Amino acid sequence: MHEPIAASAPAAAHSGRVYRYYDLVMVAFVTVLLCSNLIGAAKAAQVTLPWIGPVTFGAGVLFFPVSYIFGDVLTEVYGYGRDRRVVWAGFAALAFATFMAFVVLRMPVAPFMIDYQKSLEDVFGNTWRIALGSLIAFCCGSFTNSYTLAKMKLWTNGRWLWTRTIGSTLAGELVDSSLFYVIAFYGIWPLEKVIQVAIAQYVLKTGWEIVMTPVTYKVVGFLKRAEREDWYDRNTNFTPFRLKV
């Protein structure tokens, strides 16, 4: 991999730059996050695998890991600081969607919509534990993913992109899956079921990241050339509790 184009630029110059595709990547990230949580989370899918048998998983698992791919791309190209802003944008969008669903479902229903109300509640009426678990797990997992990738980029001096995209996802998804299922279902499901489903989700999500590695390479390469940016987080403040780049 070539030496970073902007590695020697001061942080202030980096924060003031205008990028051609950064906003588009942010919008794509938030869109995938919302859709995977609001659409995919409502359905449990089951497939039968050779030598394993039936495997049950949330349908959103097919799409939620794409948000981690966007997180990898953002950190690799633009740096941890700009990915941090995107994570908080996604958190705010997810929190608002959760609040909106809560309010809308509890508004008085028109008589001709009574039967339909039940369907809406089945799809969008998550319990407070599931909603809280989703928000906390997403935030902690995303920051873990971004931090790990940024640090691994320094350790490898920008080489072996695949090691940090996969390594960061292994760390981020471990935090995400562990937190979500414990917060949402501990004490409701048997403990062994919580662990079993969390492990299955973790394996599926990280496996999806590995399969998508060639696509990540293509997107990262395109953005680095188009933006003339390849940021290294040498002097970055890694606290998650700020919006400043």
C-alpha positions as CSV (number, residue, x, y, z in Angstrom):
1,M,0.0,0.0,0.0
2,H,1.3,3.5,-0.8
3,E,2.4,5.9,1.9
4,P,-0.6,8.0,3.1
5,I,-1.3,11.0,1.1
6,A,-2.3,13.2,4.0
7,A,-0.3,11.5,6.8
8,S,1.9,14.5,7.4
9,A,-0.9,17.1,7.3
10,P,-1.9,18.7,10.6
11,A,-5.1,17.6,12.3
12,A,-6.6,21.1,11.8
13,A,-6.2,20.9,8.1
14,H,-7.7,17.4,8.1
15,S,-10.8,18.7,10.0
16,G,-11.3,21.6,7.6
17,R,-11.1,19.6,4.4
18,V,-14.2,19.1,2.2
19,Y,-14.5,15.6,0.7
20,R,-16.5,14.6,-2.4
21,Y,-17.9,11.3,-1.0
22,Y,-17.8,11.5,2.8
23,D,-21.4,12.7,3.1
24,L,-22.6,10.0,0.7
25,V,-20.9,7.3,2.7
26,M,-22.5,8.7,5.9
27,V,-26.0,8.6,4.4
28,A,-25.4,5.1,3.2
29,F,-24.2,4.0,6.7
30,V,-27.3,5.5,8.4
31,T,-29.7,4.1,5.9
32,V,-28.3,0.5,6.3
33,L,-28.3,0.9,10.1
34,L,-32.0,2.0,10.2
35,C,-33.2,-0.5,7.7
36,S,-31.4,-3.5,9.3
37,N,-32.8,-2.5,12.8
38,L,-36.3,-1.6,11.8
39,I,-37.0,-4.0,8.9
40,G,-34.7,-7.0,9.4
41,A,-35.0,-7.2,13.2
42,A,-38.7,-8.1,13.0
43,K,-38.2,-11.4,11.3
44,A,-36.5,-14.6,12.5
45,A,-35.2,-16.6,9.6
46,Q,-34.2,-20.3,9.5
47,V,-32.0,-22.1,7.1
48,T,-30.8,-25.7,7.1
49,L,-27.0,-26.1,6.7
50,P,-25.2,-29.3,5.7
51,W,-23.8,-31.2,8.7
52,I,-25.3,-28.6,11.1
53,G,-29.0,-28.7,10.6
54,P,-31.5,-25.9,11.1
55,V,-30.0,-22.5,12.1
56,T,-32.3,-19.7,13.3
57,F,-31.1,-16.1,13.1
58,G,-32.5,-12.6,12.8
59,A,-33.0,-11.6,9.2
60,G,-31.3,-8.3,9.8
61,V,-28.0,-10.2,10.3
62,L,-27.6,-10.2,6.5
63,F,-27.5,-6.4,6.3
64,F,-26.4,-5.0,9.7
65,P,-22.7,-6.1,9.1
66,V,-22.7,-3.8,6.1
67,S,-22.7,-0.9,8.6
68,Y,-19.4,-2.3,9.9
69,I,-18.0,-2.4,6.4
70,F,-18.9,1.3,6.1
71,G,-17.2,1.9,9.5
72,D,-14.0,0.2,8.2
73,V,-14.0,2.3,5.0
74,L,-14.6,5.6,6.9
75,T,-11.8,4.9,9.5
76,E,-9.4,3.6,6.9
77,V,-9.8,6.5,4.5
78,Y,-11.0,9.5,6.6
79,G,-9.8,8.6,10.1
80,Y,-11.3,7.7,13.5
81,G,-12.5,11.3,14.1
82,R,-14.7,11.4,11.0
83,D,-16.0,7.9,11.6
84,R,-16.9,9.0,15.2
85,R,-19.2,11.7,13.8
86,V,-20.9,9.1,11.6
87,V,-21.4,6.7,14.5
88,W,-23.1,9.5,16.5
89,A,-25.2,10.4,13.5
90,G,-26.3,6.8,13.3
91,F,-27.0,6.6,17.0
92,A,-29.1,9.8,16.9
93,A,-31.1,8.4,13.9
94,L,-31.7,5.1,15.6
95,A,-32.7,6.8,18.8
96,F,-35.2,9.0,17.0
97,A,-36.6,6.1,15.1
98,T,-37.1,4.2,18.3
99,F,-38.8,7.2,20.0
100,M,-41.0,7.8,16.9
101,A,-42.1,4.2,16.9
102,F,-42.9,4.4,20.6
103,V,-45.0,7.5,20.2
104,V,-46.8,6.5,17.0
105,L,-47.8,3.1,18.3
106,R,-49.3,4.6,21.5
107,M,-51.4,7.2,19.7
108,P,-55.2,6.5,19.7
109,V,-56.0,4.3,16.8
110,A,-58.9,5.0,14.3
111,P,-61.6,2.3,14.5
112,F,-61.0,1.1,10.9
113,M,-57.2,0.6,11.8
114,I,-57.7,-1.6,14.9
115,D,-56.7,-4.8,13.1
116,Y,-53.8,-3.2,11.4
117,Q,-52.6,-1.7,14.7
118,K,-51.7,-5.2,15.9
119,S,-49.5,-5.8,12.9
120,L,-47.7,-2.5,13.5
121,E,-47.1,-3.4,17.1
122,D,-45.7,-6.8,16.1
123,V,-43.2,-5.2,13.7
124,F,-42.2,-2.0,15.4
125,G,-43.2,-2.5,19.0
126,N,-39.9,-3.6,20.5
127,T,-39.7,-3.8,24.3
128,W,-37.6,-1.1,26.1
129,R,-34.9,-3.7,26.7
130,I,-34.5,-4.5,23.1
131,A,-34.5,-0.9,22.1
132,L,-31.9,0.0,24.8
133,G,-29.8,-3.0,23.9
134,S,-29.8,-2.1,20.2
135,L,-28.6,1.5,21.0
136,I,-25.9,0.5,23.5
137,A,-24.6,-2.4,21.5
138,F,-24.4,-0.4,18.3
139,C,-22.6,2.5,19.9
140,C,-20.1,0.4,21.8
141,G,-19.5,-2.1,19.0
142,S,-19.0,0.6,16.4
143,F,-16.5,2.5,18.4
144,T,-14.6,-0.7,19.2
145,N,-14.5,-1.5,15.5
146,S,-13.2,1.9,14.6
147,Y,-10.7,2.2,17.4
148,T,-9.3,-1.3,16.6
149,L,-8.9,-0.6,12.9
150,A,-7.2,2.8,13.5
151,K,-4.7,1.3,15.9
152,M,-4.0,-1.7,13.7
153,K,-3.3,0.7,10.8
154,L,-0.6,2.3,12.8
155,W,0.8,-1.1,14.0
156,T,1.0,-2.4,10.4
157,N,2.1,0.9,8.9
158,G,-0.8,0.8,6.5
159,R,-0.1,-2.7,5.1
160,W,-2.3,-5.8,5.1
161,L,-5.7,-4.0,5.0
162,W,-7.5,-7.4,5.3
163,T,-6.0,-8.0,8.7
164,R,-7.5,-4.8,10.2
165,T,-10.9,-5.0,8.4
166,I,-11.4,-8.5,9.7
167,G,-9.7,-7.9,13.0
168,S,-11.7,-4.8,13.8
169,T,-14.9,-6.6,12.9
170,L,-14.1,-9.5,15.2
171,A,-13.6,-7.1,18.1
172,G,-16.6,-4.8,17.3
173,E,-19.1,-7.6,16.6
174,L,-18.0,-9.4,19.8
175,V,-18.9,-6.3,21.8
176,D,-22.1,-5.7,19.9
177,S,-23.5,-9.3,20.1
178,S,-22.5,-9.8,23.7
179,L,-24.1,-6.6,24.9
180,F,-27.2,-6.8,22.9
181,Y,-28.3,-10.3,23.8
182,V,-27.4,-9.9,27.5
183,I,-29.3,-6.5,27.8
184,A,-32.3,-7.6,25.7
185,F,-32.9,-11.2,26.8
186,Y,-31.0,-12.1,30.0
187,G,-33.5,-13.3,32.5
188,I,-36.1,-13.7,29.8
189,W,-34.5,-16.5,27.8
190,P,-32.6,-19.4,29.4
191,L,-28.9,-18.4,29.8
192,E,-27.7,-21.1,27.4
193,K,-30.1,-19.9,24.7
194,V,-28.8,-16.3,25.1
195,I,-25.2,-17.6,24.6
196,Q,-26.2,-19.9,21.8
197,V,-28.0,-17.2,19.7
198,A,-25.3,-14.6,20.5
199,I,-22.5,-16.9,19.2
200,A,-24.5,-17.8,16.1
201,Q,-25.1,-14.1,15.3
202,Y,-21.4,-13.4,15.9
203,V,-20.2,-16.1,13.6
204,L,-22.6,-15.1,10.8
205,K,-21.8,-11.4,11.1
206,T,-18.0,-11.8,11.1
207,G,-18.3,-14.4,8.3
208,W,-20.1,-11.9,6.2
209,E,-17.3,-9.4,6.7
210,I,-14.8,-11.9,5.5
211,V,-16.8,-12.7,2.4
212,M,-17.1,-8.9,1.6
213,T,-13.4,-8.2,2.0
214,P,-12.7,-7.9,-1.8
215,V,-15.6,-5.3,-2.0
216,T,-14.1,-3.4,0.9
217,Y,-10.7,-3.3,-0.9
218,K,-12.3,-1.9,-4.0
219,V,-14.3,0.8,-2.2
220,V,-11.3,1.8,0.0
221,G,-9.0,2.0,-3.1
222,F,-11.5,4.1,-5.0
223,L,-12.1,6.6,-2.2
224,K,-8.4,7.0,-1.4
225,R,-7.7,7.9,-5.0
226,A,-10.8,10.1,-5.4
227,E,-10.4,12.0,-2.1
228,R,-6.6,12.0,-2.1
229,E,-6.7,10.9,1.5
230,D,-5.3,8.0,3.5
231,W,-5.5,9.2,7.1
232,Y,-3.3,7.8,9.9
233,D,-4.6,8.5,13.5
234,R,-1.2,9.3,15.0
235,N,-2.3,12.3,17.1
236,T,-6.0,11.4,17.4
237,N,-8.0,11.9,20.6
238,F,-9.8,8.6,20.7
239,T,-12.5,9.5,23.3
240,P,-15.9,8.6,21.8
241,F,-17.6,11.5,23.6
242,R,-16.9,14.4,21.2
243,L,-18.0,15.4,17.7
244,K,-14.9,17.4,16.8
245,V,-12.7,15.7,14.2
